[in-house]
Amino acid sequence: MRESLMTIPTMPNLTRRLFLTSAVGGVVIRCRSLRAHQEASMAPISGEAVPGFEAIDGLMASFIAKHRVPGAALAVCNNGMVVYSRGFGYADIDNKIPVEPEALFRVASLSKPFTSVAILQLIEEGKLSMDDHVVDYLNKDDTAKITDPRWSQVTVRHCLQHTGGWDRAKSSDPVTRPAEIAKVLGISFPVGPGDVVSYAIRQPLDFDPGERYAYSNLGYLVLGRIMESVTKKDYEQYVKERVFGPLGLTGPRLGKALIENRFPGEVKYYLPKPVTGSSVTPPIVGQSAPLQYGAENFEAFEAHGGWITSAIDLVKFSSAFDDPGQCPILGSRGIEEMWKRPTGLAGYQEGGEPRPFYYGCGWSVRPADRPEKWTARHAGRIAGTGSMVVHGWNGLNWAVVFNTDVNPGKKSLTDLISDPLAAAIDECVTKMSR
């Protein structure tokens, strides 16, 4: 429920409005352009105002106006307590529905820390090892199709740390090729996460496993298949039960591709300019659809990028690791493994110097001036959504989510806001603690 609602002026003086109309499974979508909306309306702020956090309110309000963002939510957790949670702008532009603090957003690659924790749990329980070879857990009919023998060297650790041998800058990301996957496998749409792995296992690697770091969505889809093989449970079911359940979080779930299948409380997703394509999502396969609602194979993103959740639940998840000895979802050794610096070029430069930041297991980690002082974070971005969660060394965690991914200049919203928001939050929390 919204506890308070105020409005702030945004950019005026625009009279022309653009509409996108697309028939999607009998549902008509009319999306007013973001610029027309932002310049002709007032942007609401929902949630309870927090004394001393006015600077953050102002930063977020001015940011969404300047960058023509339809809506956003921000949550801050300090020493295990949520001290700030507010929504900004609109979850639904046409119906003028404000973003509530607990609104659900697609979080894209912020799904990877969830998958990582679930895998590390299995390792703590002795059901899996970091150095297990992934082919031992994949479908035998698929592994029989391997043409590159280096696949047999890929381990769980490689997948967690993005060192498995896949480089989307060289061979592109297989998750973006559903039509080709369907053709090669001889299947109809939808192309699921298991189908992506079945297709990829037939392809050569781009480099030797463990040689270096290259961010890979595929590696996390492989981890999802391993999880199902070991637990004999559906990926989503297992993560809900073992990762979110002990934290009392009931909101996180895998999202749906089509607009009519949005969950209660989930925002609508917008692009600065409408982009359409041929739908790969039943029941409208082949029809023209918005990129964010059917033309992108969103439901196959699953373990690497398919979750929806709220900013509040993101900070509760992140703050679970504040005290490794008391974490309800992962033991201290598992948390240590999660933050650990990788060996080789993934963690060190060619001259042997430690990299200033690196990818651990599901998180980007940035050590600071002493071993116990560091931050870990992860960002996510797909068509229509941007997200970021930051885990601080000092018990400070925050998460921001948007229902568009870039500004009209095609710059990432999370990249733009990361540093100023981090500074403002740290200052506000420091003052509050005095």
C-alpha positions, 0 to 999 in steps of 0.5 A, a space after each residue: 500500500 502507498 503510504 504517501 504520495 507527492 508530485 514533483 514538476 518535470 520538463 514542460 512544453 511538449 504538445 505532440 504525443 506519439 502512440 505505439 499500437 500493436 496487436 498482441 494476442 488480441 490485446 492492444 498496447 498503446 505506449 505514449 512516448 516517454 518524452 511526451 509523458 515526462 514533459 506533459 505530466 507530474 512524476 509521483 513519488 510513493 512511499 514514506 519520506 525519511 528525514 535526512 534522505 531528502 537529497 536522495 529524493 531530489 537526486 532520484 526525482 531529477 534523474 528520472 526527469 532529466 533522462 526521461 525515465 518512466 519509473 524507478 524504485 530505490 531501497 536502502 538497507 543499513 545493518 540489516 534494516 530497510 531504512 529507505 524504500 520509495 517509488 518514483 514516476 510511473 509503473 503504467 504511463 497510460 493509466 498513471 499508476 505510480 511505482 510503489 516501493 514494493 513494485 516488481 521489476 525484471 532485474 535481468 542479470 541480477 538473476 545471476 547472484 541468485 543462481 550462484 547462491 543456489 549452486 554454492 549451497 549445493 557445494 556446501 552440502 557436498 552434492 556438487 563440487 566447484 571443480 566438477 565437470 559440467 558435462 557430467 550433469 548435462 543431458 547425455 543426448 546433448 553431450 554426445 553431440 559435442 564437437 569441441 573436446 574442450 567442453 569436457 574441461 568446463 567446470 562449475 567454477 568456470 561457469 560461476 566466474 565467467 571463464 568457461 570459454 564462451 565469448 559473446 564478443 567473438 561468437 555472439 550470445 546464443 541466448 539471442 538466437 532463438 530462431 537459429 536454435 529452433 532450426 538446428 534442434 528441429 523444434 518449435 517456439 518457444 525456445 527454452 533455457 535447456 534448448 539454448 544449452 542443447 544448441 550451444 553444446 554443439 558449438 565450439 568454445 572461443 577460448 580454453 576454459 579457465 584461460 581468461 574472463 569473458 562475461 557469459 549468460 550461457 554459463 549461468 544457463 548451464 548452472 541452471 541445468 546442473 541445479 535441476 540435475 542434482 536436485 531433481 527439482 525445477 530451477 525456479 522452484 528450487 531457488 524459491 525454496 532454498 534462496 528466497 524462502 529462508 529470507 521470507 521473500 515471496 515476491 521473486 519469481 521468473 517473469 513472463 514475456 507478454 504484457 498480458 501475463 504480467 504479475 500483480 504489482 509488476 510494472 510495464 516496460 518501456 523503450 525510449 523509442 518503440 522497437 518491434 520485431 517478429 515474436 518468438 513467444 507463443 501464442 503470437 509467434 511470427 506476429 509483430 511485437 514490441 521487443 520487450 514484449 515477445 520479440 525478445 526471448 525473455 522467458 529463456 533468460 531464466 538462470 542468467 536473467 529471467 527473475 522479477 523482484 522488488 528493490 526491497 527484496 533485492 536489498 534484503 537478499 544482499 544484506 543476508 551476507 553482512 554477517 557470514 556467521 549468521 547468514 540464513 542461506 549460505 555458510 561462511 565458507 560459501 560466502 568466502 568462495 562467492 567473494 574470492 578472487 579468481 586465479 589467473 588472468 580473471 583475477 590478475 593482470 598479465 604482470 601478476 598485479 591483482 586486478 582492481 576489481 574482478 568477478 567472483 561467483 555471481 558478483 563483481 567484487 572491488 576490494 579496497 584499502 584493507 582486506 575486510 573493506 570492499 564492495 560487491 555489486 551486480 547490474 542488469 540490463 535488457 530491453 525495457 529494464 535496468 537494475 543494480 544492487 550494491 553490497 557494502 563492506 559496512 553493512 550498507 546495501 542498496 538497490 535501484 530498478 528502472 522500467 526502461 534501460 537507457 535514456 534517449 541518448 542510449 546511455 545505460 541508466 545504471 551506469 549514469 546513476 551508480 556513482 552519484 547515488 552511491 555517494 548520496 546514500 553513503 552521506 545520508 546514512 552516515 548522517 543518520 547514524 551520528 
